[in-house]
């Protein structure tokens, strides 16, 4: 399996933290030298390991923002 290259462009915020120190975060990440996208996933405390996550484009993030703003939370 080929290595996946990533560059963390910006850490936007922590959504939660596990008892083992892993954090679920919203970040802006460039995968394999491509344009940076928004990303939600769990990260180890050293940022060297990650869990499965969700990567979304700017347009998808705008739609998600509109959806979240419309929720009665």
Secondary structure as a PSIPRED ss2 file (coil, helix, strand):
# PSIPRED VFORMAT (PSIPRED V4.0)

   1 X C   1.000  0.000  0.000
   2 X C   1.000  0.000  0.000
   3 X C   1.000  0.000  0.000
   4 X C   1.000  0.000  0.000
   5 X C   1.000  0.000  0.000
   6 X E   0.000  0.000  1.000
   7 X E   0.000  0.000  1.000
   8 X E   0.000  0.000  1.000
   9 X E   0.000  0.000  1.000
  10 X E   0.000  0.000  1.000
  11 X E   0.000  0.000  1.000
  12 X E   0.000  0.000  1.000
  13 X E   0.000  0.000  1.000
  14 X E   0.000  0.000  1.000
  15 X E   0.000  0.000  1.000
  16 X E   0.000  0.000  1.000
  17 X E   0.000  0.000  1.000
  18 X C   1.000  0.000  0.000
  19 X C   1.000  0.000  0.000
  20 X C   1.000  0.000  0.000
  21 X C   1.000  0.000  0.000
  22 X C   1.000  0.000  0.000
  23 X E   0.000  0.000  1.000
  24 X E   0.000  0.000  1.000
  25 X E   0.000  0.000  1.000
  26 X E   0.000  0.000  1.000
  27 X E   0.000  0.000  1.000
  28 X E   0.000  0.000  1.000
  29 X E   0.000  0.000  1.000
  30 X E   0.000  0.000  1.000
  31 X E   0.000  0.000  1.000
  32 X C   1.000  0.000  0.000
  33 X C   1.000  0.000  0.000
  34 X C   1.000  0.000  0.000
  35 X C   1.000  0.000  0.000
  36 X C   1.000  0.000  0.000
  37 X E   0.000  0.000  1.000
  38 X E   0.000  0.000  1.000
  39 X E   0.000  0.000  1.000
  40 X E   0.000  0.000  1.000
  41 X E   0.000  0.000  1.000
  42 X E   0.000  0.000  1.000
  43 X E   0.000  0.000  1.000
  44 X C   1.000  0.000  0.000
  45 X C   1.000  0.000  0.000
  46 X C   1.000  0.000  0.000
  47 X C   1.000  0.000  0.000
  48 X C   1.000  0.000  0.000
  49 X C   1.000  0.000  0.000
  50 X E   0.000  0.000  1.000
  51 X E   0.000  0.000  1.000
  52 X E   0.000  0.000  1.000
  53 X E   0.000  0.000  1.000
  54 X E   0.000  0.000  1.000
  55 X E   0.000  0.000  1.000
  56 X E   0.000  0.000  1.000
  57 X C   1.000  0.000  0.000
  58 X H   0.000  1.000  0.000
  59 X H   0.000  1.000  0.000
  60 X H   0.000  1.000  0.000
  61 X H   0.000  1.000  0.000
  62 X H   0.000  1.000  0.000
  63 X H   0.000  1.000  0.000
  64 X H   0.000  1.000  0.000
  65 X H   0.000  1.000  0.000
  66 X H   0.000  1.000  0.000
  67 X H   0.000  1.000  0.000
  68 X H   0.000  1.000  0.000
  69 X H   0.000  1.000  0.000
  70 X C   1.000  0.000  0.000
  71 X C   1.000  0.000  0.000
  72 X C   1.000  0.000  0.000
  73 X C   1.000  0.000  0.000
